[in-house]
């Protein structure tokens, strides 16, 4: 049994047997205890904990006696500090960049550039393989470029009425706490008649006021935002940008040039002129359903919102229907995933009203 007074933190855990990210609690007891839903998965002696080269922006750890391939990933700064306090061999040790991973990617890109005239179509097909190994700091740079394009497209007007902004912040925190994201996200509302919401590489999610206008319940908006957090966590938007940009964009990433004119055009095209695959949509729906269930709220309202927009909108440019095309199977899956309302709404009636009026 873990002592109740022991401090704890959040992390992601891979057990070395199944390639699956597991959201776990870290309990600082006699050893570093890895706990999932109250069950002890492993206990690592503090003296055996070592660093692994991280993909960028995170702490990654292994233990000498743990199964091969077992490791922890920690984003939270407070949890990292607590780990370093308990693990004597980590004190003062700086995380080393994953140079080997970057080297392998650079070699692959050099080969792609050399044969680019023949293999231009190859990079889009390999986007699903390339995107997961792109370091987080590169992803964030792409996100910054994408943010500039978003600001141009929507005149850059952020909606920030105080009560509405507080409600959006609360909703964002509730969703992220339940989703256990690999990176923290920032959800921002922008004034636009277009009914849509979308995510950018690196952690930004945009909620357009047109979607708030169409929504009849907070669960509808919460479900859509959870869906976008799923795309963010799966790096789906990064895959789209890699597939659209091809070899030229990847070479720019290697040399740190992701803010030039050509990169901006690529980012804009990938965000506004391409749709997610059916598989990506299904995975993001599953992520949203799981997140909503963890909060005790239904997933079906998200589908009802999309269905209502379908009757009012032909799915034109920048509509949510372009990125998230509806199908009967998809609606049926969302309805099946709904586990009922086992917890109160995420926002009070006053907070929901404030969020609806966030743009004034």
C-alpha positions as CSV (number, residue, x, y, z in Angstrom):
1,X,0.0,0.0,0.0
2,X,1.1,3.5,-0.8
3,X,1.4,5.9,2.1
4,X,-1.4,8.4,1.8
5,X,0.9,11.3,2.7
6,X,3.2,10.6,-0.3
7,X,3.4,13.3,-2.9
8,X,2.4,12.4,-6.5
9,X,2.5,13.7,-10.1
10,X,1.3,12.8,-13.6
11,X,3.2,11.1,-16.4
12,X,2.8,8.9,-19.5
13,X,4.1,5.3,-19.2
14,X,5.2,2.6,-21.7
15,X,5.6,-0.8,-20.1
16,X,8.0,-2.3,-22.7
17,X,5.5,-5.0,-23.8
18,X,2.7,-3.1,-25.6
19,X,3.4,0.0,-27.7
20,X,0.7,2.0,-25.9
21,X,0.9,5.3,-24.0
22,X,-0.7,4.9,-20.5
23,X,-1.7,7.9,-18.4
24,X,-0.4,7.2,-14.9
25,X,0.2,8.7,-11.5
26,X,3.7,8.9,-10.0
27,X,3.7,8.3,-6.3
28,X,6.9,9.3,-4.4
29,X,6.9,6.6,-1.7
30,X,9.8,4.3,-0.7
31,X,10.4,4.0,-4.5
32,X,9.0,5.8,-7.6
33,X,5.7,4.1,-7.8
34,X,3.9,4.0,-11.2
35,X,0.1,3.7,-10.6
36,X,-2.8,3.4,-13.1
37,X,-6.3,3.8,-11.8
38,X,-5.2,2.9,-8.3
39,X,-3.3,-0.2,-9.4
40,X,0.5,-0.4,-8.9
41,X,2.2,-1.2,-12.3
42,X,5.8,-0.8,-11.2
43,X,8.1,0.6,-8.5
44,X,11.5,2.0,-9.6
45,X,14.2,2.4,-6.9
46,X,15.3,6.0,-7.0
47,X,18.9,5.1,-7.4
48,X,18.2,3.2,-10.6
49,X,16.4,6.0,-12.4
50,X,18.2,7.3,-15.4
51,X,17.4,9.9,-18.2
52,X,16.7,8.9,-21.8
53,X,17.2,11.4,-24.7
54,X,13.9,13.2,-25.0
55,X,12.1,14.1,-28.3
56,X,12.2,17.7,-27.1
57,X,10.6,19.6,-24.3
58,X,9.9,16.6,-22.1
59,X,11.6,14.5,-19.4
60,X,12.0,10.9,-20.4
61,X,13.2,8.3,-17.8
62,X,14.1,4.6,-17.6
63,X,15.1,2.3,-14.7
64,X,18.0,-0.1,-14.7
65,X,16.0,-3.1,-13.6
66,X,12.8,-2.3,-15.6
67,X,11.9,-4.3,-18.7
68,X,13.6,-3.3,-21.9
69,X,11.6,-0.6,-23.7
70,X,9.9,0.6,-20.5
71,X,10.0,4.3,-19.9
72,X,8.3,7.3,-18.5
73,X,7.6,10.7,-20.1
74,X,6.9,13.7,-17.9
75,X,5.8,17.1,-19.1
76,X,4.8,18.8,-15.9
77,X,7.6,21.0,-14.5
78,X,6.6,20.5,-10.8
79,X,6.7,16.7,-11.3
80,X,10.1,16.9,-13.0
81,X,11.4,18.9,-10.1
82,X,10.1,16.4,-7.6
83,X,11.7,13.5,-9.5
84,X,15.0,15.2,-9.5
85,X,14.7,15.8,-5.7
86,X,14.1,12.1,-5.1
87,X,16.5,10.6,-7.6
88,X,20.1,11.4,-6.5
89,X,21.8,10.6,-9.8
90,X,19.6,13.0,-11.8
91,X,20.6,16.0,-9.6
92,X,22.3,18.6,-11.8
93,X,22.2,16.3,-14.8
94,X,21.0,18.1,-18.0
95,X,18.8,16.3,-20.5
96,X,20.7,15.5,-23.6
97,X,19.2,16.3,-27.0
98,X,18.2,13.3,-29.1
99,X,21.0,13.8,-31.5
100,X,20.8,10.3,-32.8
101,X,17.2,10.7,-33.8
102,X,17.9,14.0,-35.5
103,X,20.8,12.5,-37.3
104,X,18.7,9.6,-38.7
105,X,16.1,12.1,-39.8
106,X,18.7,14.3,-41.5
107,X,20.2,11.3,-43.3
108,X,16.7,10.4,-44.6
109,X,16.0,13.9,-45.7
110,X,19.3,14.2,-47.5
111,X,18.4,11.0,-49.5
112,X,15.0,12.4,-50.2
113,X,16.5,15.6,-51.5
114,X,19.0,13.8,-53.6
115,X,16.3,11.8,-55.4
116,X,13.6,14.5,-55.0
117,X,13.0,14.7,-58.7
118,X,11.8,11.1,-58.7
119,X,10.4,10.7,-55.2
120,X,8.4,13.9,-54.7
121,X,5.3,11.9,-54.0
122,X,7.1,9.7,-51.5
123,X,7.2,12.1,-48.6
124,X,3.4,12.5,-48.5
125,X,3.0,8.8,-48.3
126,X,5.6,8.7,-45.5
127,X,4.1,11.5,-43.5
128,X,2.7,9.1,-40.9
129,X,6.2,7.8,-40.3
130,X,8.0,11.1,-40.4
131,X,5.7,13.2,-38.2
132,X,6.1,11.2,-34.9
133,X,9.9,11.6,-34.9
134,X,9.9,15.4,-35.5
135,X,11.1,17.1,-32.3
136,X,8.6,19.1,-30.3
137,X,10.5,22.3,-30.7
138,X,10.3,22.0,-34.5
139,X,6.6,21.2,-34.2
140,X,6.1,24.4,-32.2
141,X,7.9,26.5,-34.9
142,X,5.5,25.2,-37.5
143,X,2.7,26.0,-35.1
144,X,3.9,29.6,-34.9
145,X,4.0,29.9,-38.7
146,X,0.5,28.4,-38.8
147,X,-0.7,30.9,-36.2
148,X,0.4,33.8,-38.5
149,X,-1.7,32.3,-41.3
150,X,-4.7,32.0,-39.0
151,X,-4.3,35.6,-37.9
152,X,-4.3,36.7,-41.5
153,X,-7.3,34.6,-42.5
154,X,-9.5,35.7,-39.5
155,X,-8.2,39.3,-39.1
156,X,-6.5,38.2,-35.9
157,X,-9.3,39.3,-33.6
158,X,-9.3,37.3,-30.4
159,X,-12.5,37.1,-28.4
160,X,-11.7,37.8,-24.7
161,X,-14.7,39.1,-22.8
162,X,-13.6,38.5,-19.2
163,X,-16.4,36.2,-18.1
164,X,-16.3,34.2,-21.3
165,X,-12.5,33.9,-21.3
166,X,-12.7,32.6,-17.7
167,X,-15.3,30.0,-18.8
168,X,-13.2,28.9,-21.8
169,X,-10.2,28.6,-19.6
170,X,-12.1,26.4,-17.1
171,X,-13.5,24.2,-19.9
172,X,-10.0,23.9,-21.4
173,X,-8.5,22.8,-18.1
174,X,-11.3,20.3,-17.4
175,X,-10.8,18.7,-20.8
176,X,-7.0,18.6,-20.6
177,X,-7.0,17.1,-17.1
178,X,-9.2,14.3,-18.4
179,X,-7.3,13.9,-21.7
180,X,-3.7,13.5,-20.3
181,X,-2.2,15.3,-23.4
182,X,1.4,14.8,-24.3
183,X,1.7,18.6,-24.6
184,X,-0.3,21.4,-22.9
185,X,-2.8,23.1,-25.2
186,X,-4.1,26.6,-25.4
187,X,-7.7,27.1,-26.6
188,X,-8.5,30.5,-28.0
189,X,-11.7,31.9,-29.4
190,X,-11.7,34.0,-32.6
191,X,-14.5,36.0,-34.0
192,X,-15.8,34.5,-37.3
193,X,-19.1,33.6,-38.8
194,X,-17.6,30.3,-39.9
195,X,-18.7,27.4,-37.8
196,X,-15.4,25.6,-37.1
197,X,-12.7,24.6,-34.6
198,X,-9.3,23.4,-35.4
199,X,-5.9,22.7,-33.9
200,X,-2.4,23.8,-34.9
201,X,0.9,21.9,-34.4
202,X,2.5,22.6,-31.1
203,X,-0.5,23.1,-28.9
204,X,-2.9,25.8,-30.1
205,X,-6.6,25.1,-30.6
206,X,-9.0,27.7,-32.1
207,X,-12.7,27.9,-31.5
208,X,-14.5,30.1,-34.0
209,X,-17.4,32.1,-32.7
210,X,-19.6,30.8,-35.5
211,X,-19.5,27.4,-34.0
212,X,-20.5,28.8,-30.6
213,X,-23.5,30.5,-32.3
214,X,-24.6,27.1,-33.7
215,X,-24.2,25.2,-30.4
216,X,-27.2,24.5,-28.2
217,X,-25.4,22.9,-25.3
218,X,-22.0,23.1,-23.7
219,X,-21.5,19.3,-24.3
220,X,-21.6,20.0,-28.1
221,X,-18.7,22.4,-27.8
222,X,-16.8,20.3,-25.2
223,X,-17.1,17.3,-27.5
224,X,-15.7,19.2,-30.5
225,X,-12.8,20.7,-28.5
226,X,-12.0,17.2,-27.1
227,X,-12.0,15.9,-30.7
228,X,-9.5,18.7,-31.6
229,X,-7.3,17.8,-28.6
230,X,-7.3,14.3,-30.0
231,X,-6.0,15.5,-33.4
232,X,-3.4,17.6,-31.5
233,X,-2.3,14.6,-29.3
234,X,-2.0,12.3,-32.4
235,X,-0.1,15.0,-34.3
236,X,-2.5,14.8,-37.2
237,X,-2.1,18.4,-38.3
238,X,1.7,17.9,-38.4
239,X,1.1,14.9,-40.7
240,X,-0.9,17.1,-43.0
241,X,1.7,19.8,-43.2
242,X,4.5,17.2,-43.8
243,X,2.4,15.6,-46.5
244,X,1.7,18.9,-48.2
245,X,5.2,20.4,-47.8
246,X,7.1,17.4,-49.0
247,X,10.9,17.3,-49.1
248,X,11.3,21.1,-49.3
249,X,9.6,21.7,-46.0
250,X,11.4,18.9,-44.2
251,X,14.8,20.3,-45.3
252,X,13.6,23.7,-44.0
253,X,12.9,22.0,-40.7
254,X,16.3,20.5,-40.5
255,X,18.0,23.9,-41.0
256,X,15.5,25.8,-38.8
257,X,13.8,27.7,-41.7
258,X,10.1,27.3,-41.2
259,X,9.0,30.9,-41.3
260,X,9.8,31.9,-44.9
261,X,7.2,32.6,-47.5
262,X,7.2,29.2,-49.1
263,X,6.7,27.6,-45.6
264,X,3.8,29.9,-44.9
265,X,2.1,29.0,-48.1
266,X,2.6,25.2,-47.3
267,X,1.2,25.7,-43.8
268,X,-1.8,27.6,-45.1
269,X,-2.6,25.1,-47.8
270,X,-2.4,22.2,-45.4
271,X,-4.7,23.9,-42.8
272,X,-7.3,25.3,-45.1
273,X,-7.4,23.1,-48.2
274,X,-6.9,19.6,-46.9
275,X,-9.1,17.3,-44.8
276,X,-8.1,14.7,-42.3
277,X,-8.3,11.0,-43.3
278,X,-11.3,8.9,-42.2
279,X,-8.9,7.0,-39.9
280,X,-7.7,10.2,-38.3
281,X,-11.3,11.3,-37.8
282,X,-12.3,8.0,-36.2
283,X,-9.3,8.1,-33.8
284,X,-10.1,11.7,-32.8
285,X,-13.7,10.7,-32.3
286,X,-12.6,7.9,-30.0
287,X,-10.3,10.3,-28.1
288,X,-13.2,12.7,-27.6
289,X,-15.6,10.0,-26.5
290,X,-13.0,8.7,-24.0
291,X,-12.3,12.2,-22.7
292,X,-16.0,13.0,-22.3
293,X,-16.7,9.7,-20.6
294,X,-13.9,10.4,-18.1
295,X,-15.7,13.6,-17.3
296,X,-19.0,11.9,-17.0
297,X,-20.5,13.7,-20.0
298,X,-22.0,12.3,-23.3
299,X,-20.2,12.2,-26.6
300,X,-23.3,12.2,-28.8
301,X,-24.0,16.0,-28.6
302,X,-20.9,16.6,-30.8
303,X,-22.4,14.5,-33.5
304,X,-25.7,16.3,-33.1
305,X,-24.0,19.7,-33.6
306,X,-22.3,18.5,-36.8
307,X,-25.6,17.1,-38.0
308,X,-27.4,20.4,-37.4
309,X,-24.7,22.3,-39.3
310,X,-25.1,19.8,-42.1
311,X,-28.7,20.9,-42.6
312,X,-27.7,24.6,-42.7
313,X,-24.3,24.5,-44.5
314,X,-23.1,22.9,-47.7
315,X,-19.6,22.3,-46.2
316,X,-17.9,25.2,-48.1
317,X,-14.4,26.4,-47.5
318,X,-13.3,26.5,-43.9
319,X,-16.5,24.9,-42.7
320,X,-16.2,22.3,-40.0
321,X,-17.7,19.9,-42.5
322,X,-14.6,20.2,-44.7
323,X,-12.3,18.9,-41.9
324,X,-14.9,16.6,-40.3
325,X,-17.2,15.1,-42.9
326,X,-20.2,13.4,-41.5
327,X,-21.3,9.8,-42.1
328,X,-24.0,7.7,-40.6
329,X,-21.4,5.3,-39.3
330,X,-19.6,8.1,-37.5
331,X,-22.7,9.4,-35.8
332,X,-23.7,5.9,-34.8
333,X,-20.2,5.3,-33.2
334,X,-20.5,8.6,-31.2
335,X,-24.0,7.6,-30.0
336,X,-22.7,4.1,-29.0
337,X,-19.8,5.6,-27.2
338,X,-22.0,7.8,-25.1
339,X,-22.2,6.5,-21.5
340,X,-24.8,8.9,-20.3
341,X,-24.5,11.9,-18.0
342,X,-22.9,10.6,-14.8
343,X,-21.5,14.0,-13.7
344,X,-22.8,17.6,-13.6
345,X,-22.1,19.8,-16.6
346,X,-18.6,21.1,-17.0
347,X,-19.8,24.7,-16.7
348,X,-22.5,26.4,-14.8
349,X,-25.5,27.9,-16.7
350,X,-23.9,31.4,-16.1
351,X,-20.5,30.3,-17.4
352,X,-22.0,28.6,-20.5
353,X,-23.9,31.9,-21.3
354,X,-20.7,33.8,-20.8
355,X,-18.8,31.5,-23.2
356,X,-21.5,31.9,-25.8
357,X,-21.0,35.7,-25.5
358,X,-17.2,35.6,-25.4
359,X,-17.0,37.8,-28.5
360,X,-19.4,40.4,-27.1
